[in-house]
Structure formats: C-alpha cells, structure tokens
Amino acid sequence: QPLLRQRFSQVVCSASRCMAASTPPAALEQRLGWSLERLAENTCHLWVPQTVPRRPIGSVTALEFVRDFVAASQPLVLTELPLDEWPCLHRWTNQYLLGVVGDKQVSVNMTAGGLGDFVDAAGLFVKPLEEQMRFADFWTLLEDRELGKREVPYLSRQNDSLREELPELLKDVPNAVSLGVAAFGNEPEAVNMWIGDDRSMSTCHKDHYENLYAVVQGEKIFTLLPPTAAPFLHERCYPPAHFERDSATGALVAVPDGAESQNVPWVPMDVAKPDAERYPSFAKASAVEVRVKKGELLYLPAMWYHQVAQAGITIAVNYWHDMQFGHAYISHQLLRDIAGLNDFERSSPEDAETQ
C-alpha cells in the first residue's frame, strides 16, 4: 500500500499540472484509489473464473476456442489429448528417454533451493546457473535426491529447447497444436521441454506469448492471475544476480551481476502462499489454481501471471505462439504506468524528477 500511495501522489502531482485547478490533488488521489478498488472488484466478478474450465480437446472447434477463450483471455484445460497425435504419452518412459537421448548434451538450470528467477532474502533477483551435461546424468540427479541434495536440477532452458537440444524426440509430439495454429494465425515461435520435480518452482511472472502447455508425465500446479492483478503483486525492481559455484566447496552462491547491470522488475512473493501481512495489496488480486495432469493441455493466455510447481517428477512440452500487440497490451501498459510499474523505462530529466 505505501508504494501505491506514493505512486498515486506522483501521478496526482503530474496530472494536476495538466488538469483544471478546480480538481484538487486530494480528489485525484481519491479517484485513483477508487479506480483500483473497482478494477479489483470487476476482475473478480466479471473475468477470473472460480475454477478453470475443462473441455475434451476434440469437442472444441477453432471458432469456439477463439470466441470463448482467446478473445476473452480466459484460461482453459483441454483434456483427452489423442494418443495418435501425442505418442509421447505412452512412449516417454525412463528407459525410452535414456535410450534415445541419454547421451545428448542438454542445458540444465541449477539452483540452491529449487527457485529459478527469484528474489532472495538479500533483495537480489537471482537467475539459475545453466550447466551442460548428458541427459542421463541430469536424470540421475533428478532421481537420486541424495546425490543432488545440495542443489536442485531443472531442465527448463526455454528458447525452443526441445527443437534445439532434443530433436530426436520431436517425432513423439505434434509439430504444433492445430487448434492453436488456427486460433493464433501463426506457427509456434518455440517448442520447449520441461523436466523437474516437486523441489522446483517457477516464481510468478508473465510472458508475451500465447501458451499451450501439455503435461506428458506427472502433474503441474499453476497459480494464475490476470493482467489486471499487476498493481496488487508488489512488483519492484531488484539488482540482478546469478548463481555461481564456490571455488572451494562447489556450492551454489548468489553473486551480484555488477553496478552497471540494470535492475529487473519482478514479483517477490509466493502467490500460492501469500504473506498477507507483508504483501497486503495481494488481497485485491484474483488468483485461481489449476492442476494439469498427464494427457492434458493448459491454454495460458498471453500476459497472465503464473507461478508453476510440480507434483513429483513431471515432464511437459509447451508451445509459444506470438501474441497480438493490440488493445489488450496497450491497456495493460497504461495500467502498469498508472501503478508506477514501468517507471524504470522513464529516462528523461523531467521524468526523473517525479520518480
């Protein structure tokens, strides 16, 4: 709340120079506060579902998908993925994966406690250490927790990781989800592989992609929040850092990137288990949890905030499609501007005076 109030005051000061003197700054501040309260109420009652709907993928036409979910920016779980299009659902056993790609070099994100891209207790935004290793060695680390007890491995490189690093497995998944191609009007920008266990968690963030996320083994647990939750997530800018191995012990330690590195805007909280006392504004955010199991696919609309955990060893493949940068994106940026979340982009001397 203090950060929002401070931002309100800054906006009020700027707006008062442009508006008639008959509208006092206190009234403008009250209007902004009321507007955010109304935003929270409308989001809760008119947008975010109490539970994410589930539909068999064969029962949803492209028209229905666009009209009821993509255009409305509504998440959806598509169930009953057909085995003839997704042979990975029965092929990707431990033995099969190790036999086909066991000797392949893959990029593995290593963290000290399972959190990747997170804000630590020192107030640093810490990125994982990316290490190259054989897929078989990664799998051993994942299965043998005693061997990897000092750190947590997560195959989560993104950047088209399935097509770039494990093309031998492409025959087991569709090149694209036909429903997505028809709805989004483009082929996937990236196809990524995700393999981790319950120790790993992707902290709250958003992507500028339409996301089709299929679970091949295990279960993914998503905590979703719409773009309008932005003012209530206590997002701030943090100095960047990264994990490195200590030269003496080999343990992972967080090392600041350096004074010349730009701060990173990030959500510092666990949105699945929010600390209400520390993050009071989160009470106005509308969150919904959805579990995606083997043979199911989540449509995650672009710009929705999401935090992702796993139940046991989980394998997933996702397809990123370019989003349309239209009115929804513009409106979201305006909301972030009003809430002061884009202040790091302002660099003119006049702007700097009001920051």
C-alpha positions as CSV (number, residue, x, y, z in Angstrom):
1,Q,0.0,0.0,0.0
2,P,2.7,2.6,0.8
3,L,4.2,2.1,-2.7
4,L,0.9,2.5,-4.3
5,R,0.1,5.6,-2.3
6,Q,3.5,7.1,-3.2
7,R,2.8,6.4,-6.8
8,F,-0.7,7.9,-6.5
9,S,0.9,11.1,-5.2
10,Q,3.4,11.2,-8.1
11,V,0.6,10.7,-10.6
12,V,-1.5,13.3,-8.9
13,C,1.3,15.9,-9.0
14,S,1.8,15.3,-12.7
15,A,-1.9,15.3,-13.5
16,S,-2.6,18.4,-11.5
17,R,-0.3,20.4,-13.7
18,C,-2.4,19.4,-16.7
19,M,-5.9,19.5,-15.3
20,A,-8.1,22.3,-14.2
21,A,-7.3,23.9,-10.8
22,S,-10.9,23.1,-9.8
23,T,-9.9,19.4,-9.3
24,P,-7.7,19.4,-6.1
25,P,-4.8,16.8,-5.9
26,A,-6.6,15.1,-2.9
27,A,-9.6,14.4,-5.1
28,L,-7.4,13.0,-7.9
29,E,-5.7,10.7,-5.4
30,Q,-9.1,9.5,-4.1
31,R,-10.2,8.9,-7.6
32,L,-7.2,6.7,-8.4
33,G,-7.7,4.7,-5.2
34,W,-11.3,4.1,-6.0
35,S,-10.5,3.1,-9.6
36,L,-8.1,0.4,-8.4
37,E,-10.7,-0.9,-6.0
38,R,-13.2,-1.0,-8.8
39,L,-10.7,-2.8,-11.0
40,A,-10.2,-5.5,-8.4
41,E,-14.0,-6.0,-8.0
42,N,-14.7,-6.1,-11.7
43,T,-11.8,-8.5,-12.3
44,C,-13.1,-10.8,-9.6
45,H,-16.8,-10.8,-10.6
46,L,-16.6,-10.4,-14.4
47,W,-13.3,-12.0,-15.6
48,V,-11.5,-14.6,-13.5
49,P,-13.3,-17.9,-13.2
50,Q,-13.6,-19.6,-9.8
51,T,-12.3,-22.8,-11.5
52,V,-10.6,-23.1,-14.9
53,P,-13.0,-24.9,-17.3
54,R,-12.0,-28.2,-18.7
55,R,-13.1,-29.5,-22.2
56,P,-12.1,-32.5,-24.2
57,I,-9.9,-31.2,-27.0
58,G,-12.0,-33.0,-29.6
59,S,-15.1,-31.1,-28.6
60,V,-13.7,-27.6,-29.1
61,T,-13.8,-26.0,-32.5
62,A,-11.4,-23.3,-33.6
63,L,-14.3,-20.8,-33.6
64,E,-15.3,-21.7,-30.0
65,F,-11.7,-21.5,-28.9
66,V,-11.1,-18.1,-30.4
67,R,-14.5,-16.7,-29.3
68,D,-14.8,-18.1,-25.8
69,F,-11.2,-18.2,-24.6
70,V,-8.6,-16.4,-26.8
71,A,-10.6,-13.3,-27.4
72,A,-11.9,-13.3,-23.8
73,S,-8.4,-14.0,-22.5
74,Q,-9.7,-17.0,-20.5
75,P,-7.6,-20.0,-19.5
76,L,-8.8,-23.4,-20.5
77,V,-7.7,-27.0,-19.8
78,L,-8.0,-29.2,-22.9
79,T,-8.3,-32.9,-21.9
80,E,-8.1,-36.3,-23.7
81,L,-5.2,-35.5,-25.9
82,P,-5.3,-38.2,-28.7
83,L,-2.5,-40.8,-28.4
84,D,-2.0,-40.9,-32.2
85,E,-1.0,-37.2,-32.1
86,W,0.8,-37.4,-28.8
87,P,2.7,-40.8,-28.8
88,C,4.9,-39.3,-26.1
89,L,2.1,-40.1,-23.6
90,H,2.9,-43.8,-23.8
91,R,6.5,-43.7,-25.2
92,W,8.3,-41.4,-22.8
93,T,9.3,-43.9,-20.1
94,N,12.6,-43.6,-18.3
95,Q,14.0,-46.4,-20.4
96,Y,12.9,-44.9,-23.7
97,L,14.2,-41.4,-22.9
98,L,17.6,-42.7,-21.7
99,G,17.9,-44.9,-24.8
100,V,17.0,-42.2,-27.3
101,V,18.6,-39.1,-25.8
102,G,20.7,-40.4,-22.8
103,D,24.0,-39.3,-24.4
104,K,22.7,-35.9,-25.6
105,Q,24.1,-32.7,-24.1
106,V,21.3,-30.6,-22.5
107,S,21.2,-27.3,-20.7
108,V,20.1,-27.8,-17.0
109,N,19.2,-24.9,-14.7
110,M,20.8,-25.5,-11.2
111,T,19.5,-23.7,-8.1
112,A,20.3,-23.9,-4.4
113,G,16.7,-24.4,-3.3
114,G,14.6,-25.0,-6.4
115,L,13.6,-21.4,-7.2
116,G,14.6,-20.1,-10.6
117,D,14.5,-16.4,-11.4
118,F,13.5,-15.3,-7.9
119,V,14.1,-12.5,-5.3
120,D,16.2,-13.8,-2.4
121,A,16.3,-12.7,1.2
122,A,19.0,-10.1,0.4
123,G,16.7,-8.4,-2.2
124,L,18.6,-9.7,-5.3
125,F,16.9,-11.0,-8.4
126,V,18.8,-14.3,-8.8
127,K,19.0,-16.4,-12.0
128,P,19.9,-20.1,-12.1
129,L,23.2,-21.5,-13.1
130,E,22.9,-23.1,-16.5
131,E,25.2,-26.2,-16.8
132,Q,25.7,-28.5,-19.7
133,M,25.5,-32.3,-19.0
134,R,24.4,-35.5,-20.5
135,F,20.7,-36.1,-20.3
136,A,21.4,-39.4,-18.5
137,D,23.4,-37.5,-15.8
138,F,20.6,-35.0,-15.4
139,W,18.2,-37.8,-15.0
140,T,20.4,-39.4,-12.3
141,L,20.5,-36.1,-10.4
142,L,16.7,-35.8,-10.6
143,E,16.0,-39.4,-9.4
144,D,18.7,-39.6,-6.7
145,R,18.0,-36.8,-4.3
146,E,20.8,-37.8,-2.0
147,L,23.3,-37.3,-4.9
148,G,21.9,-33.9,-5.6
149,K,20.9,-32.8,-2.1
150,R,22.9,-29.6,-2.2
151,E,21.1,-28.3,-5.3
152,V,18.1,-28.8,-7.5
153,P,18.3,-29.6,-11.2
154,Y,15.5,-28.4,-13.6
155,L,15.6,-28.9,-17.4
156,S,13.9,-25.6,-18.2
157,R,16.0,-23.7,-20.7
158,Q,13.2,-22.5,-22.9
159,N,14.3,-20.7,-26.1
160,D,13.0,-23.6,-28.3
161,S,14.8,-26.2,-26.2
162,L,13.0,-29.3,-27.5
163,R,13.7,-28.5,-31.2
164,E,17.2,-27.2,-30.5
165,E,18.6,-29.7,-28.0
166,L,16.4,-32.8,-28.2
167,P,15.2,-33.1,-31.9
168,E,15.2,-36.9,-31.6
169,L,12.0,-36.6,-29.5
170,L,10.1,-34.4,-32.0
171,K,8.6,-37.4,-33.6
172,D,6.7,-38.1,-30.4
173,V,4.9,-34.8,-30.2
174,P,2.9,-32.8,-32.8
175,N,4.8,-30.0,-34.6
176,A,2.1,-27.7,-33.4
177,V,-1.3,-27.9,-31.8
178,S,-3.7,-27.4,-34.7
179,L,-6.3,-25.6,-32.5
180,G,-3.6,-23.1,-31.6
181,V,-2.4,-22.5,-35.2
182,A,-5.9,-21.9,-36.3
183,A,-6.7,-19.5,-33.4
184,F,-3.4,-17.6,-33.3
185,G,-2.8,-17.5,-37.0
186,N,0.9,-18.5,-36.7
187,E,3.2,-21.4,-36.1
188,P,4.9,-21.9,-32.7
189,E,7.7,-19.5,-32.1
190,A,9.2,-22.0,-29.7
191,V,8.6,-25.6,-28.5
192,N,10.1,-26.2,-25.1
193,M,10.8,-29.2,-22.9
194,W,10.3,-29.0,-19.1
195,I,11.5,-31.8,-16.7
196,G,11.7,-31.3,-13.0
197,D,10.2,-32.5,-9.7
198,D,8.4,-31.1,-6.6
199,R,11.5,-29.2,-5.5
200,S,11.4,-26.8,-8.4
201,M,9.1,-23.9,-8.8
202,S,8.9,-21.1,-11.4
203,T,8.1,-17.9,-9.5
204,C,5.3,-15.6,-10.5
205,H,5.9,-13.9,-13.9
206,K,4.1,-13.3,-17.2
207,D,5.0,-14.0,-20.8
208,H,4.2,-12.1,-24.0
209,Y,3.2,-15.3,-25.7
210,E,0.1,-17.4,-26.1
211,N,1.0,-20.6,-24.3
212,L,-0.2,-24.1,-24.9
213,Y,1.3,-26.3,-22.1
214,A,0.9,-30.1,-22.3
215,V,1.8,-32.4,-19.4
216,V,3.3,-35.8,-20.5
217,Q,4.1,-37.2,-17.1
218,G,3.2,-36.2,-13.6
219,E,1.2,-33.1,-12.7
220,K,1.8,-29.3,-13.0
221,I,0.2,-26.9,-10.5
222,F,-0.4,-23.4,-11.9
223,T,-1.4,-20.4,-9.8
224,L,-2.9,-17.9,-12.4
225,L,-3.6,-14.2,-12.1
226,P,-5.0,-12.0,-14.9
227,P,-3.0,-9.0,-16.2
228,T,-5.2,-6.6,-14.1
229,A,-3.5,-8.1,-11.0
230,A,-0.4,-6.1,-11.8
231,P,-1.0,-3.3,-9.2
232,F,-1.5,-5.7,-6.4
233,L,1.5,-8.0,-6.7
234,H,4.1,-5.7,-5.0
235,E,6.3,-5.8,-8.1
236,R,9.5,-3.8,-7.7
237,C,12.9,-3.5,-9.4
238,Y,15.7,-5.6,-7.9
239,P,19.5,-5.7,-8.6
240,P,20.3,-8.7,-10.8
241,A,22.4,-11.6,-9.6
242,H,23.2,-15.2,-10.6
243,F,24.2,-18.5,-9.1
244,E,27.9,-19.5,-9.3
245,R,29.8,-22.4,-7.9
246,D,32.0,-21.6,-4.9
247,S,35.6,-22.3,-6.0
248,A,36.3,-24.1,-2.6
249,T,33.2,-26.0,-1.9
250,G,31.4,-26.2,-5.2
251,A,28.2,-25.0,-3.5
252,L,25.9,-22.6,-5.4
253,V,26.2,-19.0,-4.2
254,A,24.3,-15.9,-5.4
255,V,26.7,-13.3,-7.0
256,P,25.6,-9.8,-8.0
257,D,25.9,-9.0,-11.7
258,G,27.6,-5.7,-11.1
259,A,26.9,-2.0,-10.8
260,E,26.4,-1.4,-14.5
261,S,23.6,-4.0,-14.8
262,Q,20.0,-2.8,-15.0
263,N,17.6,-3.6,-12.2
264,V,15.0,-6.3,-13.0
265,P,11.2,-5.8,-12.3
266,W,9.9,-8.8,-10.6
267,V,7.1,-10.1,-8.3
268,P,8.9,-11.0,-4.9
269,M,6.1,-13.1,-3.4
270,D,4.8,-16.7,-3.4
271,V,1.4,-16.1,-4.9
272,A,0.3,-19.6,-3.9
273,K,1.0,-19.0,-0.2
274,P,0.9,-15.2,0.1
275,D,2.1,-13.5,3.3
276,A,-0.9,-11.2,3.9
277,E,1.0,-9.0,6.5
278,R,4.0,-8.4,4.3
279,Y,2.0,-8.1,1.0
280,P,-1.4,-6.6,1.9
281,S,-2.3,-5.4,-1.6
282,F,-2.4,-9.0,-2.8
283,A,-5.8,-9.4,-1.1
284,K,-7.2,-7.4,-4.1
285,A,-5.7,-9.8,-6.7
286,S,-7.9,-12.6,-8.1
287,A,-5.9,-15.9,-8.2
288,V,-7.1,-19.3,-9.4
289,E,-5.2,-22.6,-9.1
290,V,-5.4,-25.2,-11.7
291,R,-3.8,-28.7,-11.8
292,V,-2.8,-30.1,-15.2
293,K,-2.3,-33.8,-15.4
294,K,-0.9,-36.3,-17.9
295,G,-2.7,-36.1,-21.2
296,E,-4.0,-32.6,-20.5
297,L,-3.1,-29.2,-22.0
298,L,-3.5,-25.8,-20.5
299,Y,-4.2,-22.7,-22.6
300,L,-2.5,-19.9,-20.7
301,P,-3.4,-16.6,-22.3
302,A,-0.7,-14.1,-23.0
303,M,0.2,-11.7,-20.2
304,W,-1.4,-13.8,-17.5
305,Y,0.8,-14.0,-14.4
306,H,1.6,-17.6,-13.4
307,Q,3.6,-19.5,-10.8
308,V,4.3,-23.1,-11.6
309,A,5.1,-26.1,-9.3
310,Q,5.2,-29.8,-9.9
311,A,3.9,-32.9,-8.1
312,G,6.7,-35.5,-8.3
313,I,8.8,-35.9,-11.4
314,T,7.0,-34.1,-14.2
315,I,7.6,-33.9,-17.9
316,A,5.9,-31.2,-20.1
317,V,6.1,-29.7,-23.5
318,N,4.8,-26.2,-24.3
319,Y,4.2,-24.3,-27.5
320,W,4.7,-20.5,-27.5
321,H,2.9,-18.5,-30.1
322,D,3.4,-14.8,-30.8
323,M,0.6,-12.7,-29.3
324,Q,-1.1,-9.8,-30.9
325,F,0.0,-6.5,-29.6
326,G,-3.3,-4.8,-29.7
327,H,-5.7,-3.0,-27.3
328,A,-5.2,-5.5,-24.5
329,Y,-1.4,-4.9,-24.5
330,I,-1.9,-1.1,-24.6
331,S,-4.5,-1.2,-21.8
332,H,-2.2,-3.3,-19.7
333,Q,0.8,-0.9,-20.2
334,L,-1.5,2.0,-19.2
335,L,-2.4,0.2,-16.0
336,R,1.3,-0.5,-15.3
337,D,2.1,3.1,-15.9
338,I,-0.6,4.3,-13.5
339,A,0.6,1.9,-10.9
340,G,4.2,3.0,-11.3
341,L,5.4,-0.4,-12.5
342,N,7.1,1.0,-15.7
343,D,9.0,3.8,-14.0
344,F,12.3,2.0,-14.8
345,E,11.6,2.8,-18.5
346,R,11.4,6.5,-17.9
347,S,14.7,8.2,-18.5
348,S,14.1,11.9,-19.4
349,P,15.2,14.5,-16.9
350,E,11.6,15.6,-16.4
351,D,10.5,12.1,-15.6
352,A,13.4,11.5,-13.2
353,E,12.2,14.4,-11.1
354,T,8.9,12.7,-10.3
355,Q,10.4,9.2,-9.6
